[in-house]
């Protein structure tokens, strides 16, 4: 990841996975002239698999950026130069002077109290881990990084000082999020108390504040306001993958209605005890995944991809789970889902959702999926037409559970009903096989009773 030459230490783009040959620089977290600690994040790197922070393998001063934000560079390409501490001592680089460690730390912390705080609430995995290990409130720690970002060294200094920086941090104003609207009063502190975050489905927070975006307001000739939002690298990657899916895959879709009344009763009966015993929520999604993987065992062609001159059927059933944040959707993978019981699936769902929300997903978490499930019912959807997660053959959405009048034995009863929507690759799959597959998923879901043993 690094090489040394006369002008400084080269930091190169590493190979994140065997299939990844290039990556996009999402955002530089350090700028030329700034001090960089070893393992401190240099930039955000985006691949078609995951977004990750690239840590520095050297400590010193960032001399030069060789790759611009938004640019895609090949693995092995030099992206920046760092002059290591052993070579510089007290050296001025641009407008930044390197002083002894104690004074520079104090100066950085003092400078963090004013000026740009736009990165104040962006925490690296290393910072989050330190804060969790020492039970620290990151709102009380001064950030010396770009845009007020809290670095690993800031946390270590705070720990060593015994919390002496708390009085200084109290004067830092909370950055504001501006929500485009006709009203101008929608300014909400980003560190204001938030409502609880969902632990199921797409895991969207109930907080009505949207993602922080930089917008430019322009007044058009017909007096209507317009907002322009720059396309982020991750949004550009999502767009590229979706375009590839709908361009290369001939999509078709079908839907089936499922009576989940007994499942609702079972979950309501078991959820509190399950939470106490397992420490995670018992969600409908765990039951759905179990029903789907059992159906895939009966119809393995659902677990396939289109090859150049053949159809490749995957032996392992690895379920890609669509998990959304406020500004993107990731698909972490539950590996060998057919070998897990419902409690095991519930734990995996909770773990992957938590890692997605906290930005801790790795490439390993995102690779190897063979069939995708999306819980669109978590935000009230009753019918959807999902786009296939390329290059898989199918994707299934689980819609909202709604009480409806249903005719049973010529009598009307109120039952809990839900729709299952399946998009399929029509090169591989046809209506007959997909209809039978959905019927089997329906049978599996409706087979749960209040007396079902989860273990």
C-alpha positions as CSV (number, residue, x, y, z in Angstrom):
1,X,0.0,0.0,0.0
2,X,3.0,2.3,0.3
3,X,6.3,2.8,-1.5
4,X,9.1,5.3,-0.7
5,X,10.8,7.7,-3.1
6,X,12.8,10.9,-2.7
7,X,9.8,13.2,-2.7
8,X,7.9,11.2,-0.1
9,X,6.1,8.0,0.7
10,X,3.7,6.9,-2.0
11,X,0.3,5.7,-0.9
12,X,-1.2,3.4,-3.6
13,X,-4.7,2.1,-4.2
14,X,-4.9,-1.4,-2.6
15,X,-6.8,-4.3,-4.0
16,X,-9.8,-4.7,-1.8
17,X,-10.9,-8.0,-3.3
18,X,-9.8,-10.4,-6.1
19,X,-12.5,-9.2,-8.4
20,X,-12.0,-5.5,-7.7
21,X,-9.5,-3.9,-10.2
22,X,-10.4,-0.2,-9.7
23,X,-12.0,2.1,-7.1
24,X,-13.4,5.6,-7.0
25,X,-12.1,8.3,-4.6
26,X,-15.3,9.4,-2.9
27,X,-14.0,12.2,-0.6
28,X,-10.6,13.2,0.7
29,X,-10.6,13.3,4.5
30,X,-7.2,14.9,4.6
31,X,-5.7,17.8,2.6
32,X,-2.2,18.7,1.6
33,X,-0.3,20.2,4.6
34,X,-2.2,18.4,7.2
35,X,-0.7,16.0,9.7
36,X,-1.7,12.3,9.2
37,X,-1.5,9.7,11.9
38,X,-0.7,6.1,11.0
39,X,-4.0,4.2,10.4
40,X,-5.9,7.5,10.2
41,X,-8.4,7.5,7.3
42,X,-7.1,9.4,4.3
43,X,-10.1,9.1,2.0
44,X,-13.4,7.4,1.3
45,X,-13.0,4.7,-1.4
46,X,-16.0,3.4,-3.3
47,X,-16.1,0.1,-5.3
48,X,-19.1,-1.6,-6.8
49,X,-19.2,-3.7,-3.7
50,X,-18.9,-1.4,-0.7
51,X,-17.7,2.1,0.5
52,X,-14.8,2.0,2.9
53,X,-12.3,4.4,4.4
54,X,-8.6,4.0,3.3
55,X,-6.3,4.2,6.3
56,X,-2.8,5.7,6.0
57,X,0.1,3.3,6.3
58,X,2.5,6.1,7.3
59,X,2.5,9.0,9.7
60,X,3.6,12.4,8.6
61,X,2.5,15.3,6.5
62,X,0.3,14.9,3.4
63,X,2.3,16.5,0.6
64,X,0.2,16.0,-2.5
65,X,-3.0,14.5,-3.7
66,X,-2.6,12.6,-7.0
67,X,-6.2,11.5,-7.5
68,X,-9.2,13.9,-7.5
69,X,-12.4,13.3,-5.7
70,X,-14.8,11.4,-8.0
71,X,-12.0,9.9,-10.1
72,X,-11.7,6.2,-10.7
73,X,-8.2,4.8,-10.4
74,X,-6.8,1.3,-11.0
75,X,-5.4,-0.9,-8.2
76,X,-1.7,-0.1,-7.6
77,X,-2.0,3.5,-8.7
78,X,-0.4,6.1,-6.5
79,X,-3.1,8.4,-5.0
80,X,-1.1,10.6,-2.7
81,X,2.4,11.4,-1.2
82,X,3.2,11.6,2.5
83,X,6.4,13.0,4.1
84,X,7.0,10.8,7.1
85,X,7.7,12.3,10.6
86,X,11.2,11.0,10.7
87,X,12.1,13.0,7.6
88,X,10.5,16.3,8.5
89,X,10.8,17.3,12.2
90,X,9.8,20.9,12.4
91,X,9.1,21.6,8.7
92,X,6.7,24.0,7.2
93,X,4.6,22.6,4.4
94,X,2.5,25.3,2.6
95,X,0.8,27.2,5.4
96,X,1.2,24.5,8.0
97,X,4.1,24.4,10.4
98,X,4.9,21.2,12.2
99,X,5.7,21.9,15.9
100,X,6.5,19.5,18.7
101,X,3.7,17.0,19.4
102,X,2.3,18.6,22.6
103,X,2.0,22.1,21.2
104,X,0.7,20.9,17.8
105,X,-2.0,18.9,19.6
106,X,-3.1,21.9,21.6
107,X,-3.1,24.1,18.5
108,X,-5.2,21.6,16.5
109,X,-7.7,21.3,19.3
110,X,-8.0,25.0,19.7
111,X,-8.5,25.5,16.0
112,X,-11.1,22.8,16.0
113,X,-13.3,25.0,18.2
114,X,-14.0,27.4,15.4
115,X,-14.4,27.4,11.6
116,X,-15.7,24.6,9.4
117,X,-17.4,21.8,11.3
118,X,-19.1,20.1,8.3
119,X,-17.3,16.8,9.0
120,X,-17.8,17.0,12.7
121,X,-20.2,14.0,12.9
122,X,-18.5,11.7,10.4
123,X,-16.7,9.1,12.5
124,X,-14.2,6.5,11.2
125,X,-14.5,2.9,12.3
126,X,-11.4,3.3,14.5
127,X,-12.9,6.3,16.2
128,X,-16.2,4.5,16.8
129,X,-14.4,1.5,18.2
130,X,-12.3,3.5,20.6
131,X,-15.4,5.5,21.8
132,X,-17.4,2.3,22.4
133,X,-14.5,0.5,24.2
134,X,-14.1,3.5,26.6
135,X,-17.8,4.4,26.8
136,X,-17.1,7.9,25.5
137,X,-19.5,10.6,24.2
138,X,-18.0,11.8,20.9
139,X,-19.9,15.0,21.2
140,X,-17.6,16.0,24.0
141,X,-14.4,15.5,22.0
142,X,-12.8,18.3,20.0
143,X,-12.0,17.3,16.4
144,X,-8.7,18.5,14.8
145,X,-9.3,16.9,11.4
146,X,-10.7,18.4,8.2
147,X,-14.0,20.1,8.8
148,X,-13.9,19.4,12.5
149,X,-13.6,15.6,12.0
150,X,-12.6,13.7,15.1
151,X,-9.4,11.6,14.6
152,X,-8.1,8.6,16.4
153,X,-5.5,10.8,18.1
154,X,-8.1,13.2,19.3
155,X,-9.8,10.3,21.1
156,X,-6.6,9.1,22.6
157,X,-5.7,12.6,23.8
158,X,-9.1,13.0,25.3
159,X,-8.7,9.7,27.2
160,X,-5.2,10.7,28.4
161,X,-6.4,14.1,29.6
162,X,-9.2,12.5,31.7
163,X,-11.9,14.4,29.9
164,X,-10.4,17.9,30.3
165,X,-11.5,19.0,26.9
166,X,-15.2,18.8,27.8
167,X,-15.4,22.4,28.8
168,X,-13.9,23.5,25.5
169,X,-16.2,21.3,23.4
170,X,-19.3,22.9,24.9
171,X,-18.7,26.1,22.9
172,X,-18.7,24.3,19.5
173,X,-21.9,25.1,17.7
174,X,-23.8,22.2,16.2
175,X,-23.7,22.2,12.4
176,X,-27.1,22.8,10.8
177,X,-28.8,20.7,8.1
178,X,-30.7,22.8,5.7
179,X,-33.7,21.0,4.2
180,X,-34.8,22.4,0.9
181,X,-38.4,23.6,1.2
182,X,-40.5,26.7,0.8
183,X,-40.0,27.5,4.4
184,X,-36.6,28.8,5.6
185,X,-36.9,27.7,9.2
186,X,-35.9,24.1,8.7
187,X,-32.6,24.2,10.5
188,X,-32.1,21.4,12.9
189,X,-28.9,20.7,14.9
190,X,-27.3,17.4,13.8
191,X,-26.5,16.4,17.3
192,X,-30.1,16.9,18.5
193,X,-31.7,13.9,20.1
194,X,-32.9,11.4,17.6
195,X,-35.8,9.0,17.7
196,X,-35.1,5.3,17.9
197,X,-33.9,3.6,14.7
198,X,-35.8,0.6,13.3
199,X,-34.2,-2.8,13.7
200,X,-36.0,-4.4,10.8
201,X,-36.5,-3.9,7.1
202,X,-34.7,-1.0,5.5
203,X,-33.8,0.4,8.9
204,X,-34.7,3.9,8.1
205,X,-34.8,6.3,11.1
206,X,-38.1,7.8,12.0
207,X,-36.3,11.2,12.2
208,X,-37.9,13.4,9.5
209,X,-34.5,15.0,8.7
210,X,-33.1,13.8,5.4
211,X,-29.5,13.2,4.6
212,X,-27.1,16.1,4.7
213,X,-26.6,17.3,1.1
214,X,-25.0,20.4,-0.4
215,X,-27.5,22.1,-2.6
216,X,-27.4,25.2,-4.8
217,X,-30.6,27.1,-5.1
218,X,-31.2,29.0,-8.3
219,X,-34.1,31.0,-9.4
220,X,-35.4,30.0,-12.8
221,X,-37.0,32.4,-15.3
222,X,-40.5,31.3,-14.4
223,X,-40.0,32.1,-10.7
224,X,-39.9,28.4,-9.7
225,X,-37.0,27.5,-7.4
226,X,-34.8,24.6,-8.3
227,X,-32.3,22.6,-6.3
228,X,-29.2,21.0,-7.7
229,X,-27.6,18.1,-5.9
230,X,-24.2,16.8,-6.9
231,X,-24.1,13.1,-7.8
232,X,-22.0,11.3,-5.1
233,X,-19.7,8.5,-6.2
234,X,-21.8,5.9,-4.3
235,X,-25.0,7.2,-6.0
236,X,-23.3,7.0,-9.3
237,X,-22.2,3.4,-8.6
238,X,-25.8,2.5,-7.7
239,X,-27.1,4.2,-10.9
240,X,-24.5,2.3,-13.0
241,X,-25.4,-1.1,-11.5
242,X,-29.2,-0.5,-11.8
243,X,-28.7,0.6,-15.5
244,X,-26.6,-2.5,-16.1
245,X,-29.3,-4.7,-14.6
246,X,-32.2,-3.4,-16.6
247,X,-30.2,-3.2,-19.8
248,X,-28.7,-6.7,-19.7
249,X,-31.5,-8.6,-17.9
250,X,-34.9,-9.0,-19.5
251,X,-37.1,-8.4,-16.4
252,X,-40.4,-10.0,-15.7
253,X,-42.3,-10.1,-12.5
254,X,-45.1,-11.9,-10.7
255,X,-46.9,-11.6,-7.3
256,X,-48.6,-13.9,-4.8
257,X,-50.7,-13.1,-1.7
258,X,-49.9,-14.9,1.5
259,X,-52.0,-15.4,4.7
260,X,-49.6,-14.8,7.6
261,X,-52.2,-14.7,10.4
262,X,-50.6,-17.6,12.2
263,X,-47.1,-16.2,11.7
264,X,-48.2,-12.9,13.3
265,X,-49.7,-14.8,16.2
266,X,-46.5,-16.8,16.6
267,X,-44.2,-13.8,16.5
268,X,-46.3,-11.8,19.0
269,X,-46.2,-14.8,21.3
270,X,-42.5,-15.3,21.1
271,X,-40.9,-11.9,20.5
272,X,-40.5,-10.8,24.1
273,X,-39.0,-14.1,25.3
274,X,-36.8,-14.2,22.2
275,X,-35.5,-10.7,22.9
276,X,-34.6,-11.7,26.4
277,X,-33.0,-14.9,25.4
278,X,-31.2,-14.0,22.2
279,X,-30.7,-10.2,22.7
280,X,-32.0,-9.4,19.2
281,X,-35.4,-8.7,17.7
282,X,-37.5,-11.5,16.3
283,X,-38.5,-10.1,12.9
284,X,-40.8,-11.4,10.2
285,X,-37.8,-11.2,7.9
286,X,-36.2,-14.2,9.6
287,X,-39.3,-16.3,8.9
288,X,-39.4,-15.1,5.3
289,X,-35.7,-16.0,4.7
290,X,-36.2,-19.4,6.2
291,X,-39.2,-20.0,3.9
292,X,-37.3,-18.8,0.8
293,X,-34.2,-20.9,1.3
294,X,-36.3,-24.0,1.9
295,X,-38.1,-23.2,-1.4
296,X,-34.8,-22.7,-3.2
297,X,-33.8,-26.2,-2.1
298,X,-36.8,-27.5,-4.0
299,X,-36.2,-25.2,-7.0
300,X,-32.4,-24.7,-7.2
301,X,-32.6,-23.0,-10.6
302,X,-33.8,-19.9,-8.6
303,X,-30.2,-19.7,-7.2
304,X,-28.4,-19.2,-10.5
305,X,-26.8,-16.6,-12.8
306,X,-26.6,-16.3,-16.6
307,X,-23.3,-17.5,-18.1
308,X,-21.9,-16.8,-21.6
309,X,-23.0,-20.2,-22.9
310,X,-24.6,-21.8,-19.9
311,X,-26.6,-21.2,-16.7
312,X,-24.6,-21.4,-13.6
313,X,-26.5,-22.8,-10.6
314,X,-24.9,-22.0,-7.2
315,X,-24.7,-24.7,-4.6
316,X,-24.5,-22.4,-1.6
317,X,-27.6,-20.4,-0.8
318,X,-26.3,-16.9,0.2
319,X,-29.1,-14.4,0.7
320,X,-28.4,-10.8,-0.2
321,X,-30.4,-8.6,2.2
322,X,-31.3,-5.1,1.0
323,X,-30.5,-2.8,3.9
324,X,-31.1,0.9,3.4
325,X,-29.7,4.1,5.0
326,X,-31.1,7.6,4.4
327,X,-29.0,8.0,1.2
328,X,-28.1,4.6,-0.2
329,X,-29.0,0.9,-0.2
330,X,-26.5,-1.9,0.6
331,X,-26.9,-5.6,0.1
332,X,-24.9,-7.5,2.8
333,X,-24.9,-11.3,2.5
334,X,-26.2,-14.0,4.9
335,X,-23.9,-16.9,3.9
336,X,-25.2,-20.4,3.7
337,X,-28.6,-19.2,5.0
338,X,-30.1,-22.7,4.4
339,X,-27.9,-24.0,7.3
340,X,-29.3,-21.6,9.8
341,X,-32.4,-21.8,12.0
342,X,-34.7,-18.8,12.6
343,X,-32.7,-17.6,15.7
344,X,-29.5,-17.8,13.7
345,X,-31.1,-15.8,10.8
346,X,-32.4,-13.2,13.2
347,X,-29.0,-12.7,14.7
348,X,-27.4,-12.3,11.2
349,X,-30.1,-9.8,10.2
350,X,-29.5,-7.7,13.3
351,X,-25.7,-7.8,12.9
352,X,-25.7,-6.9,9.3
353,X,-28.2,-4.1,9.8
354,X,-26.2,-2.7,12.6
355,X,-23.0,-2.8,10.6
356,X,-24.7,-1.1,7.7
357,X,-26.1,1.7,9.9
358,X,-22.7,2.3,11.5
359,X,-20.8,2.2,8.2
360,X,-18.7,-0.9,9.3
361,X,-19.6,-3.2,6.3
362,X,-16.6,-4.8,4.7
363,X,-16.1,-6.2,1.2
364,X,-16.5,-9.7,2.7
365,X,-19.9,-8.8,4.0
366,X,-21.1,-7.8,0.5
367,X,-19.7,-10.6,-1.7
368,X,-21.1,-14.0,-2.8
369,X,-24.9,-13.3,-2.8
370,X,-27.0,-15.6,-4.9
371,X,-30.6,-14.4,-4.2
372,X,-31.8,-11.1,-2.9
373,X,-34.7,-10.3,-0.4
374,X,-36.0,-6.8,0.3
375,X,-38.4,-6.0,3.1
376,X,-40.2,-3.1,1.4
377,X,-43.1,-3.6,3.7
378,X,-41.1,-1.9,6.5
379,X,-42.0,1.5,5.0
380,X,-45.6,0.7,4.1
381,X,-45.3,-0.6,0.6
382,X,-48.0,-3.1,-0.5
383,X,-46.8,-3.7,-4.1
384,X,-43.5,-3.2,-5.7
385,X,-41.5,-4.1,-8.9
386,X,-37.9,-4.6,-7.7
387,X,-34.8,-4.4,-10.0
388,X,-32.7,-7.6,-10.0
389,X,-29.4,-7.4,-8.1
390,X,-27.1,-8.1,-11.0
391,X,-26.0,-10.8,-11.9
392,X,-28.5,-12.8,-9.8
393,X,-31.6,-14.4,-11.4
394,X,-34.3,-13.1,-9.1
395,X,-35.2,-10.8,-6.2
396,X,-38.1,-11.1,-3.8
397,X,-39.9,-8.2,-1.9
398,X,-41.9,-8.8,1.2
399,X,-44.7,-6.2,1.4
400,X,-46.6,-4.8,4.4
401,X,-48.8,-7.1,6.5
402,X,-52.3,-5.7,6.2
403,X,-55.5,-6.9,7.9
404,X,-58.1,-7.6,5.1
405,X,-61.5,-9.4,4.8
406,X,-60.9,-12.8,3.2
407,X,-63.3,-15.4,2.1
408,X,-62.6,-18.8,3.8
409,X,-65.1,-21.7,3.2
410,X,-67.7,-19.2,1.9
411,X,-67.4,-17.1,5.1
412,X,-65.7,-13.7,5.5
413,X,-62.9,-13.5,8.0
414,X,-60.4,-10.8,8.9
415,X,-56.9,-12.1,8.2
416,X,-53.3,-10.7,8.2
417,X,-52.3,-10.7,4.5
418,X,-49.1,-9.8,2.7
419,X,-47.9,-9.7,-0.9
420,X,-44.7,-11.3,-2.2
421,X,-43.4,-9.8,-5.4
422,X,-40.8,-11.6,-7.5
423,X,-38.7,-10.1,-10.3
424,X,-37.0,-12.7,-12.5
425,X,-34.4,-13.0,-15.3
426,X,-36.5,-14.3,-18.2
427,X,-33.5,-15.7,-19.9
428,X,-33.2,-18.2,-17.0
429,X,-36.6,-18.4,-15.4
430,X,-40.1,-18.7,-16.8
431,X,-43.6,-18.2,-15.3
432,X,-44.2,-21.9,-14.5
433,X,-41.1,-22.4,-12.4
434,X,-41.5,-19.0,-10.6
435,X,-45.1,-19.7,-9.9
436,X,-44.3,-23.0,-8.3
437,X,-41.5,-21.4,-6.4
438,X,-43.8,-18.6,-5.0
439,X,-46.4,-21.2,-4.1
440,X,-43.8,-23.1,-2.1
441,X,-42.7,-20.0,-0.3
442,X,-46.4,-19.3,0.4
443,X,-46.8,-22.8,1.8
444,X,-43.8,-22.5,4.0
445,X,-44.9,-19.1,5.4
446,X,-48.4,-20.4,6.1
447,X,-47.1,-23.5,7.7
448,X,-46.0,-21.6,10.8
449,X,-48.4,-22.0,13.7
450,X,-48.5,-20.6,17.2
451,X,-47.0,-23.9,18.4
452,X,-44.0,-23.9,16.0
453,X,-40.7,-24.5,17.7
454,X,-38.2,-21.9,16.6
455,X,-35.2,-24.0,17.4
